[in-house]
Amino acid sequence: MNAGKKVELDFVKFINYKKYSDLNPNLKEFIKFLFNSIKDEDILQCKRLNTLGKSDIKIKLKDTIKYISIKSGSQNSVHTEKLETFITFLRQIGIKEEILSILLLYHFGDGTKDGTGKIRWSAEEAKLKYTKEINKFNQFINNHFSLEKLINRILFEGTSNKIVANVIYYGDIKCGVWAEKEELLKYFLKNKCFYINTPHFSSLTYQNWCRNIYFNRKSEEHRYYIQIKWFSILSDISKIRKQNDNFIN
């Protein structure tokens, strides 16, 4: 069992059919955030979801349901998708072919836009070769409209768009930080000028899932997938909680 699955199952174990008063201090604070009017004797329901969407668990109080995306660990990968479908999505939201070409050049890192080059570069080498182009990509993509569409897909909807996450939780049942969708969108749209020398969407960074620079047959399929990482997840969500909780208080 991987660590992420264990955290999800722990949420179910320690919340499902439990009274609010029986929860540990961290879970009490989180559940109070989700259901502001909850009372000590109220009983919660919690279920792990086996879907392809971004929601990992759902927590129910009476007739109200909240869908939660749980992140844990240090890798902080928040989205994986086929390059082909991601490029199609970018076209659908109006990204120019010139900008898409930059992303493809960086993604494959072999001098081509289709991965047919004979020499493959590391991510660091690709960044150096395409520094100006990457800067142009970032300046173009980090606008209000594109960011909102991208963040929704990467963090809340995924590619299936069936069950949209309401809240992102980072941590485990004993200690965590969290923010709801609207808080995160506002934060990303306000803080979109991060200096990151790789294609990025606010503080979410883009990478090829596997560059396969040594032409390993077993790894070649993964070369045609993208991966989005959120290295500052703890810092970003902590800032949101501190700002918003102080505002409320």
C-alpha distance (Angstrom), angle and dihedral (degrees) to the residues before:
residue distance angle dihedral
M1 . . .
N2 3.80 . .
A3 3.80 121.2 .
G4 3.80 94.7 -109.4
K5 3.80 93.4 54.7
K6 3.82 90.6 48.0
V7 3.82 91.4 54.6
E8 3.81 90.4 50.5
L9 3.81 91.7 49.8
D10 3.81 90.3 47.5
F11 3.80 89.4 56.7
V12 3.79 90.0 54.0
K13 3.81 92.7 45.0
F14 3.80 95.7 50.4
I15 3.83 99.5 37.3
N16 3.81 109.0 32.1
Y17 3.82 110.9 103.3
K18 3.79 91.3 -9.6
K19 3.78 125.7 134.0
Y20 3.79 115.1 -116.2
S21 3.81 89.1 -121.0
D22 3.83 90.6 58.6
L23 3.81 96.1 58.2
N24 3.79 123.4 104.0
P25 3.84 117.0 -103.9
N26 3.81 94.9 -98.4
L27 3.80 94.2 49.6
K28 3.81 90.6 45.1
E29 3.78 90.5 56.1
F30 3.81 92.0 46.9
I31 3.82 94.6 46.6
K32 3.81 90.1 47.6
F33 3.79 87.3 54.7
L34 3.80 90.1 53.0
F35 3.81 97.0 42.1
N36 3.77 109.7 25.4
S37 3.81 96.3 -174.9
I38 3.82 97.2 48.5
K39 3.81 117.5 137.9
D40 3.81 130.6 -147.7
E41 3.80 94.3 -105.9
D42 3.81 95.7 46.8
I43 3.80 113.7 117.2
L44 3.80 120.3 -139.0
Q45 3.77 132.1 -152.0
C46 3.80 123.5 -149.8
K47 3.79 129.3 -177.0
R48 3.80 134.1 179.0
L49 3.80 112.8 -126.6
N50 3.80 122.4 -137.5
T51 3.80 97.2 -158.2
L52 3.80 136.5 121.5
G53 3.79 91.0 -122.2
K54 3.78 128.6 95.8
S55 3.81 96.8 -98.2
D56 3.81 113.1 97.5
I57 3.80 100.2 177.3
K58 3.77 138.9 9.2
I59 3.79 123.6 -142.7
K60 3.78 119.2 -159.8
L61 3.79 131.1 -163.7
K62 3.79 112.2 -178.8
D63 3.83 104.4 -54.6
T64 3.81 97.0 -15.9
I65 3.81 121.3 94.6
K66 3.80 127.5 -170.1
Y67 3.80 122.2 -166.8
I68 3.79 115.1 -146.5
S69 3.80 131.3 -161.1
I70 3.81 108.1 -155.0
K71 3.79 121.8 -154.1
S72 3.79 124.5 -174.8
G73 3.77 141.4 157.3
S74 3.80 130.5 41.2
Q75 3.83 103.2 -78.1
N76 3.81 92.9 76.0
S77 3.80 96.4 -165.7
V78 3.81 105.5 162.5
H79 3.81 104.0 173.9
T80 3.81 140.2 24.4
E81 3.78 124.6 -179.3
K82 3.79 142.2 153.5
L83 3.80 110.8 -86.0
E84 3.81 89.8 -130.8
T85 3.81 95.0 58.1
F86 3.80 92.5 42.8
I87 3.81 92.0 53.5
T88 3.81 89.3 48.0
F89 3.80 89.1 52.8
L90 3.81 91.7 50.0
R91 3.80 90.2 51.9
Q92 3.79 90.1 50.1
I93 3.80 91.7 56.5
G94 3.80 91.6 49.8
I95 3.81 105.2 -98.0
K96 3.83 110.1 161.0
E97 3.80 121.4 -116.2
E98 3.81 89.7 -120.9
I99 3.81 89.5 60.5
L100 3.80 92.8 43.9
S101 3.81 89.2 53.0
I102 3.80 89.7 58.4
L103 3.80 91.1 52.5
L104 3.81 91.6 48.9
L105 3.79 92.8 49.0
Y106 3.79 90.6 51.7
H107 3.80 93.5 42.0
F108 3.81 96.5 55.1
G109 3.80 96.4 31.7
D110 3.78 94.1 -161.3
G111 3.80 102.7 101.3
T112 3.81 93.7 -94.3
K113 3.81 137.7 89.9
D114 3.80 94.6 -136.2
G115 3.79 103.9 45.5
T116 3.80 97.7 -107.5
G117 3.81 97.3 121.9
K118 3.79 119.0 125.6
I119 3.82 96.3 -138.6
R120 3.80 121.7 50.3
W121 3.79 125.2 -158.2
S122 3.77 130.7 -149.3
A123 3.81 119.5 -111.0
E124 3.81 90.4 -100.5
E125 3.81 91.9 50.9
A126 3.81 91.0 48.2
K127 3.82 90.6 51.0
L128 3.80 90.8 53.5
K129 3.81 94.0 46.5
Y130 3.81 94.0 47.9
T131 3.80 102.3 33.0
K132 3.82 95.2 127.7
E133 3.78 93.0 42.6
I134 3.82 92.8 49.3
N135 3.80 90.6 50.4
K136 3.80 89.1 52.1
F137 3.80 90.9 49.2
N138 3.80 92.2 50.6
Q139 3.78 93.5 48.0
F140 3.79 90.9 51.1
I141 3.80 99.6 42.7
N142 3.80 99.5 43.7
N143 3.77 97.0 77.6
H144 3.80 126.3 120.3
F145 3.82 97.6 -102.7
S146 3.82 98.2 44.6
L147 3.80 94.3 41.9
E148 3.78 93.7 52.4
K149 3.82 91.4 51.0
L150 3.81 92.9 45.6
I151 3.80 96.4 46.1
N152 3.79 91.4 48.8
R153 3.82 90.5 53.6
I154 3.81 96.1 41.9
L155 3.80 100.2 43.5
F156 3.80 111.4 17.4
E157 3.81 113.7 20.3
G158 3.79 109.1 24.3
T159 3.78 118.6 -168.6
S160 3.81 95.9 -55.9
N161 3.82 96.5 52.8
K162 3.83 89.8 -162.8
I163 3.80 103.3 120.6
V164 3.80 112.5 23.4
A165 3.81 116.5 -152.4
N166 3.81 116.1 -121.6
V167 3.79 97.8 -167.5
I168 3.81 139.2 22.6
Y169 3.80 116.0 -143.1
Y170 3.81 121.9 -168.1
G171 3.80 118.9 -165.3
D172 3.80 136.1 24.6
I173 3.80 135.1 -69.0
K174 3.82 93.1 -79.7
C175 3.79 99.1 48.0
G176 3.78 132.5 12.0
V177 3.79 150.0 134.2
W178 3.78 126.5 -134.4
A179 3.77 145.2 -177.6
E180 3.78 134.1 -174.8
K181 3.77 124.2 -120.9
E182 3.81 96.3 -100.3
E183 3.82 92.5 50.2
L184 3.79 92.3 50.8
L185 3.80 94.6 46.7
K186 3.79 90.5 50.7
Y187 3.81 91.4 48.7
F188 3.81 94.9 48.6
L189 3.79 93.6 45.6
K190 3.80 90.7 49.8
N191 3.82 94.3 44.6
K192 3.80 103.2 44.3
C193 3.81 101.3 126.8
F194 3.79 100.3 79.3
Y195 3.79 113.1 151.2
I196 3.79 101.6 -125.1
N197 3.81 118.3 152.7
T198 3.79 93.8 -143.7
P199 3.81 130.1 66.0
H200 3.79 105.7 -74.5
F201 3.78 144.0 168.8
S202 3.80 104.5 -142.1
S203 3.85 101.8 -56.1
L204 3.82 94.2 -19.6
T205 3.80 109.8 102.1
Y206 3.81 127.7 -149.8
Q207 3.78 125.0 -138.8
N208 3.78 142.7 159.8
W209 3.81 107.2 -99.8
C210 3.82 90.3 -133.6
R211 3.82 123.2 1.3
N212 3.81 90.6 -167.8
I213 3.79 92.2 -157.6
Y214 3.82 91.4 174.0
F215 3.83 94.8 54.3
N216 3.80 96.6 -117.3
R217 3.82 107.3 179.4
K218 3.80 93.7 -145.3
S219 3.82 91.5 55.6
E220 3.80 98.8 42.6
E221 3.81 95.9 92.0
H222 3.80 91.5 56.6
R223 3.79 89.9 56.7
Y224 3.81 88.0 75.7
Y225 3.80 94.0 58.9
I226 3.77 129.6 85.2
Q227 3.78 126.3 -140.9
I228 3.80 128.3 -160.8
K229 3.80 119.2 -155.6
W230 3.80 129.9 -165.4
F231 3.79 104.0 -158.5
S232 3.82 94.3 169.8
I233 3.80 95.7 48.6
L234 3.81 95.5 123.7
S235 3.80 93.3 45.1
D236 3.81 94.7 45.3
I237 3.80 96.7 47.8
S238 3.81 91.9 42.9
K239 3.82 89.7 54.3
I240 3.81 90.6 50.2
R241 3.81 92.6 50.3
K242 3.80 93.1 46.4
Q243 3.81 93.5 48.5
N244 3.78 96.7 43.2
D245 3.80 98.0 40.1
N246 3.81 90.8 49.7
F247 3.81 89.1 49.3
I248 3.81 91.2 52.5
N249 3.79 92.9 46.0
